Amino acid sequence: MPKRIRKLVYTDKFSFFIRYFAVFTLIFGLMTAIIFQLMRSTMYQNSDNTLKRIKEEPAMAVGFAIARTYEPNSVFILQDSPTSEETTSSSSDSMSVPKDQKNTRDVDQLKLGINTHVLLYSKSGEMVNPDTFTGLADLPLDKEKLGEIKEATVESSFGMSEDYRYVTIELATDELGYYSSYDIKYATILVNVSQIKSSIETYESTVAIVMVSAWLISILASIYLSNLSMRPILISYQKQKDFVENASHELRTPLAVLQNRLESLFRHPEATILESSESIGSSLEEVRNMRLLTTNLLNLARRDDGLKVDMIDVQPNYFDEIFANYLMIAEENGKTLTVNNLIHQPIRTDKFLIKQLLTILFDNAMKYTDDDGRIQITANIKDKSVYFTVADNGLGISDADKKKIFDRFYRVDKARTRQKGGFGLGLSLAQQIIKTLGGKISVRDNQPKGTIFEVGLPK
């Protein structure tokens, strides 16, 4: 089992999986952290604003604390009034602030309710207004980092934990105004955030569950994406493997023939050239076959790297010259070639590639057409495309073979193709040329027998 795991770890598929999984983990981790941070800052925004506003009004904070001592349900409302500030109590309870404590600053309306508390401390640190009901009476004075918002958890008289956000400020005598006679040096302003914290915990749990679920799903997504990424690599590797195997197989036969012929010459050192002409001729034929094979392999390798296309205006008589050479070859091989050049205007294409394409199709028709066979080549223009059709009355191609004839080294009749000097590379080259020129090729049966290749290229 460890060997299998080690083998899996070092595979390319596992490498892709780790990369995708790491990316998903990083994305979901950042999203979770951002959501948590935004949630906390947003949820605590109102309570923090309340603390900041109260600490800017020390006299009002002291007045609120003293009022709470006598009327626990007192509610203060601070509102923007340039000449006065009102304090009211809930229901019938009310309390007035002395007239000399007028607020001359523009402040937004702020309601100090039952969730807000202000604890007052003397210079010695003793609490002036202890509240045993809320459990805040046991909260010691925190003089570290005055003016900074902090958190605290207090146990109430009912045994329940209450969460607060608070800020401690130092009070100057001139800031107390009406309350300057009191022995008050410090004030701790608290806002009960127990419900907010409970809501945050609920939201965070929900977000965490969603993110963990998405993270688990990302494992499946990573596996799928790694397989998807590996698919073209595996296909390319398999094609390369098949290519090398087929090339090795094609080279094996001529090399074996050469070896046998040379060994035959070595066994008969006294034989004359005339007597050994058969072995020499066969060896030369195999050398020509290997040269043709290596040339085709080199062309395929160059095509894989990408073709450099030289698009120029090709005149109609250029095809007449090509077809004239084909007529001579067909006549020499005892076959009938009919040519119809219906192109009467220049077309924009690559002269070298179009000639190579037509030669491959013509050579393919010659190989698979019997003696006294008939071949017809037609070139014409339809709409915005130029079409080349090569038809023969040869052996024909089955429907199953039609899907494979453009694969490298594929041959319909291997024995016949071998005799004719073919390697199954011509049509593969033709298809690459057609793709480079932005065209298409189709194969269909000829009647009563044979095959028709039709190539459509943009003009």
Beta strands, then each sheet from edge to edge (+ up, - down):
strand 1: 74-78
strand 2: 87-89
strand 3: 110-112
strand 4: 116-121
strand 5: 150-155
strand 6: 161-170
strand 7: 186-192
strand 8: 312-314
strand 9: 336-341
strand 10: 347-349
strand 11: 374-382
strand 12: 385-392
strand 13: 440-445
strand 14: 451-458
sheet 1: 2+ 1- 3+
sheet 2: 4+ 7- 6+ 5-
sheet 3: 8+ 10-
sheet 4: 9+ 11+ 12- 14+ 13-
end
